[in-house]
């Protein structure tokens, strides 16, 4: 095993003072969830001996000049006059951009075209430093002379929460929060009695109605069962550190973090993409989508700015089971009805007659309508989004495909607020090393934009709708948002 070193890149005194002033202007300066507080004075990168040799002298010679750069102001480079992720307008969106970090320095250098080979080495090392316990993520480009992707974001492997977004775990009886751990005996979890497994039947009954009660979502080898794998956006409650099993059971997969080696590579038409460095099996966990956890209202505000970039990394965290519990369940509790009673009442009002299949479809329509009606009445901004623009991980490079080989599920680990699942990607089939891994970008619904920015957002959506797809699959619709892939029938709560 090669020895490891740490390079400290110390910012100059003016930067330290600026960082201190910035922190003082933001009450309760936010920090990375479940991560130690980082010192604003030093940037540490874990390096192997080989990588250290490649960039130690370069860093030493550039430290003083780079650290004094004004990264949020215009530089002499003509490209810097354009709106990009380092522009003041973009940086102002996040309360976390108050201290310079390593990616800021690398990106400033990338923009003026210096130290190309070194940037790849440093970017790989920084990604690995922020992915402890996971295999390396390497970078390669056989298309052009760009050594590495623009490193204009901070690499994180968790949600980043502002102070007002931190969950209040003291509200144990809150209807949006479930019990945090199981109390299985002797550290062994039995799916028939485990409290974490019981949550599935209680909060997501329709997703698990045809799934054996004596099984977890995962098999003993950590792979998803076929029934779960084929039903996208299925909620999964894993055991966690608060359980008596301490996560030492088969219901503990995403919590163990990524175990698959990946490569970020350049595609001639699609740009930077991701491929596997090893074979994976159907149902194997790949990685989670990370970023800042923000309200839906904040997401709309940010998208106004991102529309100028003609791109966005914002993902709405609104699977049906979340919207059901946030909007529909309070209505049913208030009116004293069960879900089935409400459906039967509506069917009678509509004098609905039909086959069993038609009745099930109408049932789904009724529940959809209830969620939509109650969502319109809701004044509180309870739904959330993930913004992976300024903070994120390798999943921001996943390309769209009309026939993706990854499937998305909503996994709860240490966080038990039903609005805050981790968006986890699993292999939908066996995939060989070297193959690209892809996801299916969400289709755009018919937006009715209102307000002073309606024209801007409508134009942005129109540009996205005309984005060309280069997946090359037999069912390719030629447009990224032009079609919807075939999915299993939607389940309803």
C-alpha positions as CSV (number, residue, x, y, z in Angstrom):
1,X,0.0,0.0,0.0
2,X,1.5,3.3,-1.0
3,X,1.9,6.0,1.7
4,X,-0.4,9.0,1.7
5,X,0.5,12.6,2.0
6,X,-1.4,15.8,2.5
7,X,-0.7,19.1,0.8
8,X,-1.8,22.2,2.7
9,X,-2.7,25.1,0.4
10,X,-2.7,28.1,2.8
11,X,-4.6,31.2,1.8
12,X,-3.0,34.6,2.4
13,X,-4.0,36.9,5.2
14,X,-6.4,39.0,3.1
15,X,-8.3,35.9,2.2
16,X,-8.6,34.8,5.8
17,X,-10.0,38.2,6.7
18,X,-12.5,38.1,3.9
19,X,-13.6,34.6,4.9
20,X,-14.0,35.8,8.5
21,X,-16.1,38.8,7.4
22,X,-18.2,36.6,5.1
23,X,-18.9,34.1,7.9
24,X,-19.9,36.8,10.3
25,X,-22.5,38.2,7.9
26,X,-24.3,34.8,7.8
27,X,-25.7,33.7,11.2
28,X,-25.1,30.1,12.0
29,X,-22.7,29.5,9.1
30,X,-24.0,26.4,7.3
31,X,-21.9,23.3,7.3
32,X,-21.7,20.0,5.4
33,X,-24.1,17.4,6.8
34,X,-22.4,14.7,8.8
35,X,-19.0,16.1,7.9
36,X,-16.4,17.7,10.2
37,X,-16.2,21.5,10.0
38,X,-13.4,22.5,7.6
39,X,-10.9,25.2,8.4
40,X,-11.2,28.2,6.1
41,X,-7.4,28.7,6.2
42,X,-6.3,25.5,4.6
43,X,-7.3,23.2,1.8
44,X,-6.2,19.6,2.3
45,X,-5.9,17.1,-0.5
46,X,-5.1,13.5,0.2
47,X,-2.4,12.4,-2.3
48,X,-0.6,9.2,-3.2
49,X,3.1,9.4,-3.6
50,X,2.8,9.2,-7.4
51,X,0.3,12.0,-7.6
52,X,2.2,14.1,-5.1
53,X,5.3,14.0,-7.4
54,X,3.2,15.2,-10.3
55,X,1.9,18.4,-8.7
56,X,3.8,19.3,-5.6
57,X,6.2,21.7,-7.3
58,X,3.4,23.2,-9.4
59,X,1.3,23.9,-6.3
60,X,4.2,25.4,-4.4
61,X,5.1,27.8,-7.3
62,X,1.5,28.9,-7.8
63,X,0.2,29.2,-4.3
64,X,0.9,32.8,-3.6
65,X,-0.4,34.1,-7.0
66,X,-3.5,31.9,-7.1
67,X,-4.5,32.5,-3.5
68,X,-4.6,36.3,-4.2
69,X,-6.9,35.9,-7.2
70,X,-10.3,37.7,-7.0
71,X,-12.3,34.7,-8.2
72,X,-15.7,36.3,-8.3
73,X,-14.7,39.3,-10.4
74,X,-13.9,39.7,-14.0
75,X,-10.4,38.7,-15.1
76,X,-8.5,39.6,-18.2
77,X,-9.6,36.4,-20.0
78,X,-12.3,37.4,-22.6
79,X,-14.3,34.2,-21.6
80,X,-14.8,35.6,-18.1
81,X,-17.1,38.2,-19.4
82,X,-19.7,35.5,-20.0
83,X,-22.1,34.3,-17.3
84,X,-20.7,31.0,-15.9
85,X,-20.7,29.2,-12.6
86,X,-18.0,31.5,-11.2
87,X,-20.0,34.6,-12.0
88,X,-21.1,36.8,-9.0
89,X,-24.7,36.4,-10.1
90,X,-24.4,32.6,-9.8
91,X,-22.3,32.5,-6.7
92,X,-24.7,34.8,-4.8
93,X,-27.4,32.1,-5.0
94,X,-25.7,29.9,-2.3
95,X,-24.9,30.9,1.3
96,X,-22.0,28.4,1.2
97,X,-19.8,30.2,-1.3
98,X,-18.2,32.5,1.3
99,X,-14.8,30.8,1.5
100,X,-12.5,30.0,-1.4
101,X,-11.9,26.3,-2.0
102,X,-9.6,24.2,-4.1
103,X,-12.1,23.9,-7.1
104,X,-12.3,27.7,-7.2
105,X,-8.5,27.9,-7.6
106,X,-8.4,25.1,-10.2
107,X,-11.2,26.6,-12.2
108,X,-9.6,30.0,-12.3
109,X,-6.5,28.4,-13.7
110,X,-8.5,26.3,-16.2
111,X,-10.2,29.5,-17.5
112,X,-6.8,31.1,-18.4
113,X,-5.4,27.9,-19.9
114,X,-2.6,27.0,-17.5
115,X,-1.4,23.8,-15.8
116,X,-3.7,21.5,-17.8
117,X,-2.1,18.2,-16.9
118,X,-1.8,19.1,-13.2
119,X,-5.5,20.0,-13.0
120,X,-6.5,16.4,-13.8
121,X,-4.3,15.0,-11.1
122,X,-5.5,17.5,-8.5
123,X,-9.1,17.0,-9.5
124,X,-8.9,13.2,-9.2
125,X,-7.2,13.5,-5.8
126,X,-9.7,16.0,-4.5
127,X,-12.6,13.8,-5.6
128,X,-11.0,10.8,-3.9
129,X,-10.4,12.9,-0.7
130,X,-14.1,13.7,-0.6
131,X,-15.1,10.0,-1.3
132,X,-13.4,8.2,1.6
133,X,-13.8,4.4,1.4
134,X,-14.9,4.4,-2.2
135,X,-12.9,3.4,-5.3
136,X,-11.1,6.0,-7.4
137,X,-12.9,8.1,-10.0
138,X,-10.5,8.7,-12.8
139,X,-10.7,11.3,-15.7
140,X,-9.8,10.6,-19.3
141,X,-10.2,12.4,-22.6
142,X,-9.4,10.9,-26.0
143,X,-11.5,13.5,-27.9
144,X,-9.8,16.8,-27.6
145,X,-7.1,18.6,-25.6
146,X,-9.2,19.4,-22.5
147,X,-7.5,17.6,-19.7
148,X,-10.4,17.6,-17.2
149,X,-13.9,18.9,-16.9
150,X,-14.4,22.5,-15.6
151,X,-13.9,22.1,-11.9
152,X,-16.3,24.9,-11.0
153,X,-18.2,23.1,-8.2
154,X,-17.4,21.6,-4.8
155,X,-17.3,17.8,-4.6
156,X,-19.6,16.5,-1.9
157,X,-21.2,13.1,-1.2
158,X,-24.1,14.2,0.9
159,X,-26.8,16.9,1.1
160,X,-25.7,20.4,2.0
161,X,-28.2,22.1,4.4
162,X,-28.6,25.7,5.2
163,X,-29.5,26.5,8.8
164,X,-33.2,26.9,8.1
165,X,-33.2,23.5,6.3
166,X,-31.8,21.4,9.2
167,X,-34.2,18.8,10.3
168,X,-35.6,19.0,13.8
169,X,-35.4,15.4,15.1
170,X,-37.0,16.4,18.4
171,X,-40.4,16.3,16.5
172,X,-40.7,12.6,16.8
173,X,-44.4,12.6,16.4
174,X,-44.5,14.9,13.4
175,X,-46.4,13.2,10.6
176,X,-43.5,13.8,8.2
177,X,-40.9,12.1,10.3
178,X,-40.7,8.4,11.1
179,X,-38.9,6.4,13.8
180,X,-35.1,6.6,13.2
181,X,-34.0,3.1,14.1
182,X,-35.0,-0.5,14.7
183,X,-34.5,-2.5,17.9
184,X,-33.9,-5.9,16.5
185,X,-32.4,-8.3,19.0
186,X,-28.7,-9.4,19.0
187,X,-27.9,-7.1,16.1
188,X,-29.8,-9.3,13.7
189,X,-32.6,-7.9,11.5
190,X,-35.5,-10.1,10.5
191,X,-37.6,-8.5,7.8
192,X,-40.7,-9.9,9.4
193,X,-40.1,-8.0,12.6
194,X,-37.7,-5.2,11.8
195,X,-39.1,-1.7,12.5
196,X,-37.3,-0.3,9.4
197,X,-38.9,-2.9,7.2
198,X,-42.3,-2.2,8.7
199,X,-42.1,1.4,7.5
200,X,-42.4,0.2,3.9
201,X,-45.8,-1.3,4.6
202,X,-47.0,1.7,6.6
203,X,-45.9,4.6,4.4
204,X,-45.6,3.0,1.0
205,X,-48.2,0.1,1.0
206,X,-49.0,0.2,-2.7
207,X,-45.3,0.0,-3.7
208,X,-45.0,-3.2,-1.6
209,X,-48.4,-4.8,-1.9
210,X,-47.1,-7.6,-4.1
211,X,-43.7,-7.8,-2.4
212,X,-43.1,-10.5,0.3
213,X,-43.4,-9.2,3.8
214,X,-40.5,-11.4,5.0
215,X,-38.0,-9.7,2.6
216,X,-36.0,-6.5,2.6
217,X,-35.7,-4.5,-0.6
218,X,-32.2,-5.9,-0.9
219,X,-31.1,-9.5,-1.3
220,X,-28.3,-10.9,0.9
221,X,-25.7,-9.9,-1.7
222,X,-26.8,-6.3,-1.6
223,X,-28.6,-6.3,-4.9
224,X,-32.2,-5.0,-5.3
225,X,-34.9,-7.6,-5.7
226,X,-36.3,-7.6,-9.3
227,X,-39.7,-6.4,-8.1
228,X,-38.2,-3.3,-6.6
229,X,-35.7,-2.7,-9.3
230,X,-38.4,-2.5,-12.0
231,X,-40.6,0.0,-10.1
232,X,-38.8,3.4,-10.4
233,X,-38.9,5.9,-7.5
234,X,-39.7,3.1,-4.9
235,X,-39.1,4.4,-1.4
236,X,-36.7,2.3,0.6
237,X,-36.0,2.7,4.4
238,X,-32.6,1.3,5.3
239,X,-31.3,0.5,8.8
240,X,-28.9,3.1,10.1
241,X,-26.5,4.0,12.9
242,X,-29.4,4.4,15.3
243,X,-30.5,0.8,14.9
244,X,-29.4,-1.9,17.3
245,X,-28.0,-3.8,14.3
246,X,-25.7,-0.8,13.7
247,X,-26.2,-1.3,10.0
248,X,-24.7,-4.8,10.1
249,X,-27.5,-6.4,8.2
250,X,-28.7,-6.8,4.6
251,X,-30.9,-3.7,4.8
252,X,-27.9,-1.5,4.7
253,X,-26.5,-0.7,1.2
254,X,-26.7,3.0,0.2
255,X,-25.4,3.9,3.6
256,X,-22.2,2.2,2.9
257,X,-21.5,4.6,0.0
258,X,-20.3,3.9,-3.5
259,X,-18.4,0.7,-4.0
260,X,-18.0,0.9,-7.8
261,X,-15.1,2.4,-9.6
262,X,-16.0,5.1,-12.2
263,X,-14.4,7.1,-15.0
264,X,-15.4,10.6,-16.1
265,X,-14.7,10.7,-19.9
266,X,-15.2,13.1,-22.8
267,X,-17.7,12.2,-25.5
268,X,-17.4,13.8,-28.9
269,X,-21.1,15.0,-28.9
270,X,-22.4,14.7,-25.4
271,X,-19.5,16.3,-23.5
272,X,-18.4,14.8,-20.2
273,X,-20.0,11.5,-19.3
274,X,-19.5,8.6,-16.9
275,X,-18.5,5.0,-17.5
276,X,-17.8,2.0,-15.4
277,X,-14.3,0.9,-14.4
278,X,-15.6,-2.6,-13.4
279,X,-18.5,-5.0,-14.2
280,X,-21.7,-4.5,-12.2
281,X,-24.8,-6.6,-11.8
282,X,-28.5,-5.7,-12.1
283,X,-29.7,-4.1,-8.9
284,X,-26.3,-3.0,-7.8
285,X,-26.0,0.5,-6.1
286,X,-24.0,3.0,-8.1
287,X,-24.2,6.5,-6.5
288,X,-26.5,9.1,-5.1
289,X,-27.3,12.5,-6.6
290,X,-26.0,15.2,-4.2
291,X,-26.1,19.0,-3.8
292,X,-27.7,21.7,-1.8
293,X,-31.1,20.8,-0.4
294,X,-33.3,23.8,-1.0
295,X,-37.0,24.7,-1.0
296,X,-39.0,24.5,-4.3
297,X,-39.4,28.3,-4.1
298,X,-35.6,28.7,-4.0
299,X,-35.2,26.3,-6.8
300,X,-37.5,28.5,-9.0
301,X,-35.4,31.5,-8.2
302,X,-32.2,29.8,-9.0
303,X,-33.5,28.5,-12.3
304,X,-34.1,32.0,-13.4
305,X,-30.3,32.6,-13.2
306,X,-29.4,29.1,-14.5
307,X,-31.7,29.8,-17.5
308,X,-29.0,32.3,-18.7
309,X,-26.5,29.4,-18.6
310,X,-28.9,27.3,-20.7
311,X,-28.3,24.5,-18.2
312,X,-29.4,23.5,-14.7
313,X,-28.5,20.8,-12.2
314,X,-31.6,21.3,-10.1
315,X,-33.6,18.1,-9.5
316,X,-37.1,18.3,-7.9
317,X,-37.4,16.0,-4.9
318,X,-41.1,15.3,-5.5
319,X,-41.7,11.5,-6.0
320,X,-45.4,10.7,-5.7
321,X,-45.1,9.2,-2.2
322,X,-43.6,12.4,-0.9
323,X,-46.3,14.6,-2.5
324,X,-49.0,12.2,-1.1
325,X,-47.8,12.5,2.5
326,X,-47.2,16.2,2.3
327,X,-50.5,17.2,0.6
328,X,-53.0,14.4,0.5
329,X,-52.7,12.8,3.9
330,X,-53.3,16.1,5.9
331,X,-56.6,16.4,4.0
332,X,-57.7,12.9,4.7
333,X,-56.9,13.2,8.4
334,X,-58.8,16.5,8.6
335,X,-61.9,15.0,6.9
336,X,-61.6,11.7,8.8
337,X,-61.4,9.5,5.8
338,X,-59.1,6.7,4.8
339,X,-57.7,6.6,1.3
340,X,-60.0,3.8,0.2
341,X,-63.0,5.6,1.6
342,X,-62.1,8.7,-0.4
343,X,-61.7,6.7,-3.6
344,X,-64.9,4.8,-3.2
345,X,-66.8,8.1,-2.6
346,X,-65.4,9.6,-5.8
347,X,-66.2,6.5,-7.8
348,X,-69.8,6.7,-6.6
349,X,-70.0,10.4,-7.4
350,X,-68.8,9.7,-10.9
351,X,-71.1,6.6,-11.2
352,X,-68.0,4.9,-12.5
353,X,-68.4,1.4,-14.0
354,X,-65.7,-0.6,-15.7
355,X,-63.4,-3.5,-15.6
356,X,-61.0,-4.2,-12.7
357,X,-58.1,-2.7,-14.7
358,X,-60.1,0.4,-15.6
359,X,-61.1,0.8,-12.0
360,X,-57.5,0.7,-10.9
361,X,-56.6,3.3,-13.5
362,X,-59.4,5.5,-12.3
363,X,-58.3,5.0,-8.8
364,X,-54.8,6.4,-9.7
365,X,-56.4,9.3,-11.5
366,X,-58.5,10.2,-8.4
367,X,-55.4,10.1,-6.1
368,X,-53.5,12.2,-8.6
369,X,-56.2,14.8,-8.6
370,X,-56.4,14.9,-4.8
371,X,-52.7,15.6,-4.6
372,X,-52.9,18.3,-7.3
373,X,-55.9,20.0,-5.6
374,X,-54.3,20.1,-2.2
375,X,-50.9,21.2,-3.5
376,X,-52.6,24.3,-5.0
377,X,-54.0,25.2,-1.6
378,X,-50.8,24.7,0.3
379,X,-49.2,28.0,1.3
380,X,-46.1,26.5,3.0
381,X,-43.2,25.5,0.8
382,X,-42.8,22.0,2.0
383,X,-41.5,20.3,-1.1
384,X,-37.8,20.4,-1.7
385,X,-35.2,20.3,-4.5
386,X,-31.6,19.3,-4.9
387,X,-29.3,21.8,-6.6
388,X,-26.1,20.1,-7.8
389,X,-24.8,23.2,-9.6
390,X,-22.2,24.6,-7.2
391,X,-22.0,21.5,-5.0
392,X,-22.3,18.0,-6.3
393,X,-20.6,14.7,-7.2
394,X,-20.0,12.5,-10.2
395,X,-23.7,12.0,-11.0
396,X,-23.8,15.6,-12.4
397,X,-22.0,14.1,-15.4
398,X,-24.5,11.3,-16.1
399,X,-25.8,11.7,-19.6
400,X,-29.4,11.3,-20.8
401,X,-30.5,8.2,-22.7
402,X,-33.8,7.1,-24.0
403,X,-32.9,3.6,-22.9
404,X,-31.0,4.2,-19.7
405,X,-29.1,1.5,-17.8
406,X,-29.6,3.1,-14.4
407,X,-32.8,3.3,-12.4
408,X,-33.6,5.8,-9.7
409,X,-35.0,5.0,-6.2
410,X,-35.7,7.1,-3.1
411,X,-33.6,5.7,-0.2
412,X,-33.8,6.8,3.4
413,X,-30.7,6.2,5.6
414,X,-29.9,8.4,8.6
415,X,-32.5,11.0,7.6
416,X,-36.1,10.0,8.3
417,X,-38.0,13.1,7.2
418,X,-40.2,11.7,4.4
419,X,-39.4,14.8,2.2
420,X,-35.7,14.1,2.2
421,X,-34.8,10.8,0.7
422,X,-31.5,10.2,-1.0
423,X,-31.9,9.9,-4.8
424,X,-30.0,6.7,-5.4
425,X,-29.1,5.2,-8.8
426,X,-28.9,1.4,-9.3
427,X,-27.9,-0.6,-12.4
428,X,-31.1,-1.7,-14.2
429,X,-29.2,-4.6,-15.8
430,X,-25.8,-6.3,-15.9
431,X,-23.3,-3.7,-17.3
432,X,-19.7,-4.4,-18.4
433,X,-16.7,-2.4,-17.5
434,X,-16.0,0.4,-19.9
435,X,-19.7,0.9,-20.8
436,X,-21.3,4.3,-20.3
437,X,-23.9,4.6,-17.5
438,X,-26.9,6.8,-18.2
439,X,-30.1,8.1,-16.7
440,X,-33.3,9.3,-18.1
441,X,-33.8,13.1,-17.7
442,X,-37.2,14.0,-16.4
443,X,-39.7,15.0,-19.1
444,X,-40.9,18.6,-19.1
445,X,-44.5,19.0,-18.1
446,X,-46.8,21.8,-19.5
447,X,-45.7,24.8,-17.4
448,X,-48.0,27.7,-17.0
449,X,-45.5,30.3,-16.0
450,X,-46.8,33.5,-14.3
451,X,-45.2,36.7,-13.0
452,X,-42.5,39.0,-14.3
453,X,-40.1,36.2,-15.3
454,X,-42.6,34.0,-17.2
455,X,-41.2,34.9,-20.6
456,X,-37.7,34.1,-19.5
457,X,-38.6,30.8,-18.1
458,X,-40.8,29.8,-21.0
459,X,-37.9,30.6,-23.4
460,X,-35.6,28.5,-21.2
461,X,-37.9,25.5,-21.3
462,X,-38.3,25.8,-25.0
463,X,-34.5,25.7,-25.4
464,X,-34.4,22.6,-23.3
465,X,-37.2,21.0,-25.2
466,X,-35.1,21.4,-28.4
467,X,-31.9,19.9,-26.9
468,X,-30.7,17.1,-29.2
469,X,-30.3,13.6,-27.9
470,X,-27.2,11.6,-28.9
471,X,-27.8,8.4,-27.0
472,X,-28.0,6.3,-30.2
473,X,-30.4,3.8,-28.8
474,X,-33.0,2.1,-31.1
475,X,-35.9,4.1,-29.4
476,X,-34.0,7.4,-29.4
477,X,-36.6,10.3,-29.8
478,X,-33.8,12.6,-31.1
479,X,-34.6,15.1,-28.3
480,X,-33.5,14.8,-24.7
481,X,-36.9,15.9,-23.4
482,X,-38.8,14.8,-26.5
483,X,-40.1,11.5,-25.3
484,X,-40.7,9.3,-22.3
485,X,-39.3,5.8,-21.9
486,X,-41.5,2.9,-21.2
487,X,-41.9,2.4,-17.5
488,X,-43.7,0.0,-15.3
489,X,-47.2,1.1,-14.4
490,X,-47.2,3.8,-11.7
491,X,-48.2,2.8,-8.3
492,X,-50.1,5.1,-5.9
493,X,-50.0,5.4,-2.2
